[in-house]
Amino acid sequence: MPLLGGRLLPMVSSVMLLGSAALLESSHRQLAAAPTVSAAPTAVADTKALTGYIRQWESPFTVAETVRRLRAGFQQQGFEIRAELNHQRTAREQGRRIPANTALLVSKPSLDAVVLAANPLANLFLPFTIAVWDQAGTTRIGYWNPKTDIAALLEIKQGEAAAALADLQEILADVIKETLP
């Protein structure tokens, strides 16, 4: 008992801590030295944990063509394109390779104003992001479901904002169906 009471326990803890730090440093060096490989496995985007939250679609077109068609479709519906983020190009600028991956940030000011008035935290979701990416040779489109994410999480259950979010959900699906035969 005297060994544990005063001397052995701190020494054992220090050795364990030093060993953990060395293991972490070694792992960090291995990761930093690892070559960037485009064939690295990617996470499957449609996990069960996200069921009901993420709406996903497949496109018969390339990522670039899908983005072009979606951009036109949203503009026809009165949306503004706030940004187009080409994540593949950004990764390439950082010396990494990833499959085609673009985020289209869309906004409809009249809808945004109503939703933000109901709950200012909605600005975490607005402008609305449409993700378009290549997953194993298939172009996929995904976005957060307005009813389960914005409306439910921010407790927008009734009134003008709830109706606007329901409209948004329908508009998103319509634009995708109309632009991707």
N, C-alpha and C positions, 0 to 999 in steps of 0.2 A: 504493500500500500504506500510506503513512503516514496517509492519511485514515481507512482502516478500522481501523488499529491503535489510534488513540487518540481520535478526535473524531467522526467521522461516524457510526459504528455506534451509540454511545449516543444521539446526536441522533435518528437514524432510529427507534430503538427507542422513545424517548420520544414522538415524534410518532405512531407507530403505537398506542401504549398510550393516549394522549389521544384519538385518533380512535375507538378501541374503546370507551372509557368514554363518549364522547359518543353513540355509536350505541346503547349499552345504555341510557343515560339517556333517549334519545329513544323507544326501544321501550317502556320502562317507562311513560313518560308516555302513550303511545298506548294501552297496555293499561289503565292506570288510568282514562283518560277514555272508554274504549269503553263504550257502553251495554250493559246486560244484555239479551240477547235470548233468548227461549225457543226460537226456531227454530234456534238454533245447532246445528251438526252434532254428534252424539254418537258416541263410539267404539263400534264394533261389539264386543259383549262376547265373542263366540265366535271368538277368534283361534286360528290353528293352533298358536301357541306354548303355548297352555293346554290343548290336546287331552290328555285323560287326567287332567288335574288338576281341571278344573272340570266339574261335572255341571250341565246346564241343562235346563230344562223350559219349556214355554209353558202359560199358564193362560188359560182362556176368560173369566175374571172380571177385574174391575178390580184394581188393586194393593191397595186397601183390603179388598175382599172376599177376595182371595187370602190376604192376611195373616190376616184373621179366621178363615178356614177352616184355615189351617196351624196357627195358634195352638191351635185346638180339637183338631186332630188330634194335635199333639205332646203336649198335656196328657192326652189319652186314652191315650197310650203311656207315661205316667209321666214325661214331661219337665217341667222347670220353665222358665217363660219368664222369663229374667233381665232382658231389656230389649227394648223395641221402639223403634228409632231412626227417626224420620221425617225423612229427609234433605231432603225437599222443603220441609217446614216450617222446618227450620233454615236452609236456603238463603234462603227468603223473609225470615226474620228478619235476614239479612245483606244484604238488598236485591237478591238474585239470584233468578232463576227457573230451575228445572230440572223435568223431568218427574217424576211420582210415583216415589218411591224410598224404600224402607223396609228396614231390616235387623232381622231377628228373631234375638235371641240366645237359644239354647236350651241346656239342660243337663240331663243325667241324672246325678245325684250318684254313683250306684253305678258307672256307666261312667267318669265323670271321675276318680274316685279310683284306679281300676285303671290307667288310662292315665297319670295323673300319677305314680304310683308307678314306672312303667316308665321314664319320662323326664320330669323336671320341665319341660323346654322345651315340653311339650305344652300348657302354659298359654297359649302363644301362639295356640293354636287353640281353646281352651275358655274360656268357653262357645262352642258352635259357632254360626257365623253363617250364616243363610239370607238371601240377598239377594232382594228382590222389587222389580222396577222396570218402568217403562213404557219400551219401546223402539219408537219409531215407531208407537205405537198398539197394540202387542202387550205384554201383561204377561208378563214373564219371571221365572223363579226360577233362582237359581244358588247353588251352594255348592262349597267345596273337597271333592274326593274323599278320603274318609278313608284309603283304601288308598295312594294315591299321595302324599298330602300328609303326613298325620300319621304313618302307619305307615312309609312308605318314607323320608321325609325325616328322621324322628327315629329310624330304624333299630329300629323295634319290629316284629320279624319273627316272633316266636313267643310262646307262652304266653298267659296270661289277657288281657293288654292287646291283643295282636294279634287274639284272638278277639273282644274287646269292640269293636274298631274295625271288624272285618268285620261284626259285628252292627249297628253304627251305620250303616254304608253301606246295609245292607238296610232298616233301620228308616226312614231318611231317604226312600228311594225308595218304600217302602210308604205312609208318611204322605202323600206327595205324590200317589201314584196313588189313594189312598182318598179324599182330600179334594178332588181336582180331577178330576171325571168326564170 
